[in-house]
Amino acid sequence: FLPAQRGPGISRTNSPAIGGGTNGRLSEDEGVDMKEVDGLLNETAMMLGRWSLYSRFLASKCRDPETDPDEPLVMPELLIKSALSRKISARLTTPFNIMTTFFFRRSVEKAFQLDESPAGLSLNLSKPIDGNPPFIISPVDDVMYIVNTVLQRSLSTSQRDVIASVIPTIGRVLGSDFVGMIQRKMRDESYPKPVIQGGFPPEDKILSFIILINSLDIANDYIARIVTSRISPTDSSAASLADLYPFAHDATFVRNSLESLNATFSSKTGELITDGLTVLFERVVKLRLRPVVRDVFRDVDYTLTEEELDDQARQNDEDEDADVQHDLVARRFEHAWDSIMKPIQRIMTPKCFTLLLDSTAKDLAKVLDKRVWGYAGKMSAHGASRMERDFSGIIGVVARGGRYGVRDLFARVSQVCMLVNMEEEEWEAINEVEEEGEEEMAWVLTEDERKRARALVR
């Protein structure tokens, strides 16, 4: 997101889009009827499919009768060197590949020209949101429909040369035009930066940025499903790749090309999703979470004994239930945490929110780890028990919204709290077991850190 800003839109030499690269005039390509191109592609694909059937017929007739029928077909030499084969290549295959490239690239550009984002979204939990998830920009559905159409048509030709041209082209256009356009939108139009120094980014920028991250995630899922449906069709009536491409290693080549398309697109979108989530965490979540940690521990004194704590409660006329008082830190944190994360969670796709939650939990774990060591010599035995309850409550709130593995990110903090409150006999028993080489505890703390943790209580 850091390169110098450029003008909006796709800037590409000889692009069919208006103003693309050196094309300053109204491009002649703008006058091309895309429906007519689509019709020509369908007709050409049908003819190439017929050529494939004819080639298959000749190959089967020229095959040695003693050859295993399960062996792949071999293209007869007479067909490879024939004038008809050269004409098919020059007058059908090459034009089909060129028109497919133009059709796909122009369709992607058109999809972004008609771009629409979801309306009626809000980060205010008291306001209902319009529509249903996933919340994405309209080009995602449009472009993925075109990808599916182009792939289906190209595969139906049963021509290896078509696949060798079309699938890499789809990958290049998706990477440069589709992912590139979303990246430019994230950088130039929706980057969540504050209007004034030290403030928070505007709500509309945050929402727009989240929608673009969602769009990359859903597009990634679409491509994966499209590719999987072609490699392993679930519909019994659908032809397998081996049926469509019976010659030599053609089916393997097509499968590898499809898998490469999926892997390349997933890599590009994955990198941008990761960058986007990092920006969202640093610019939105982290700025709001750091003050929360300081606030939830306000007026918390772990040096007090149980009797001193009871005296303080009586002096302050605190008649609240004891359990409520005990869970004060966790309740404060839960309220603040929900106000930060829930608005994002209801807009963001589950997969992306899980990644954001992991990043947030990792950062929070570092903050809590630093805080727990800061209590050295400032903690009574009863205070240590309260601290473990408070920190466990915070960890429980964070882990509640994601996968159970989130708790593992707080392993250091949890082990410090456990050691601080461990009975001396239990501590000695653990040391004896370790000396005998039968360590049962999976420590994330070093031996020195474990000793420091035992000395935290004054």
Secondary structure by P-SEA (a helix, b strand, c coil): cccccccccccccccccccccccccccccccccaaaaaaaaaaaaaaaaaaaaaaaaaaaaaccccccccccccccccccccaaaaaaaaccaaaaaaaaaaaaaaaaaaaaaacccccccccccccccccccccccaaaaaaaaaaaaaaaaaaaaccaaaaaccaaaaaaaaaccaaaaaaaaaccccccccccccccccaaaaaaaaaaaaaaaaaaaaaaaaaaaaacccccccccccccccccaaaaaaaaaaaaaaaaaaaaaaaaaaaaaaaaaaccaaaaaaaaaaaaaccccccccaaaaaaaaaaacccccaaaaaaaaaaaaaaaaaaccaaaaacccaaaaaaaaaaaaaaaaaaaaaaaaaacccccaaaaaaaaaaaaaaaaaaaccccccccccaaaaaaaaaaaaccaaaaaaaaaaaaaccccccccccaaaaaaaaaccc
